[in-house]
């Protein structure tokens, strides 16, 4: 005589093997909506780029919900420089993100960056190592931005040197930043 457990296993095994079985549909679950723009952002660095003024890197920030990008020119991508740029140009009293997603670059994993993020009350999520697809929207923006800069520079000067001024417009107005 077969036990109940063995009988159930035999029925389950037949269901897995039979070619005309009906697969039950999965229940629909609500997709979580974003609370406000810039509550979750992606950050990354681009560069080095060929410049005359020394701002060879860009700190790029993108809102996950609206896909709105921002690019901040930097002379280097060391942690103190990145932290100063984030506090000066991006985080302020009326806009502080709840979470940041970054790659596992040493500038985003350092103790200083971790301390600043903790002090601001921001959760940090790390992308998988060597897996740029987890920040796909921002990586695609990097390609588009580089193509736009390259096209602009070659059409403007006919050479490969980038020479123009970037006007950073933020909530406190526009400020002139010599970019490339």
Secondary structure as GFF3:
##gff-version 3
##sequence-region A 1 180
A	DSSP	alpha_helix	4	17	.	.	.	ID=ss1
A	DSSP	beta_strand	40	47	.	.	.	ID=ss2
A	DSSP	beta_strand	57	63	.	.	.	ID=ss3
A	DSSP	beta_strand	69	74	.	.	.	ID=ss4
A	DSSP	alpha_helix	79	85	.	.	.	ID=ss5
A	DSSP	pi_helix	86	90	.	.	.	ID=ss6
A	DSSP	beta_strand	99	102	.	.	.	ID=ss7
A	DSSP	alpha_helix	106	109	.	.	.	ID=ss8
A	DSSP	alpha_helix	111	119	.	.	.	ID=ss9
A	DSSP	beta_strand	123	126	.	.	.	ID=ss10
A	DSSP	three_ten_helix	132	135	.	.	.	ID=ss11
A	DSSP	alpha_helix	136	157	.	.	.	ID=ss12
A	DSSP	beta_strand	165	170	.	.	.	ID=ss13
A	DSSP	beta_strand	173	178	.	.	.	ID=ss14
###
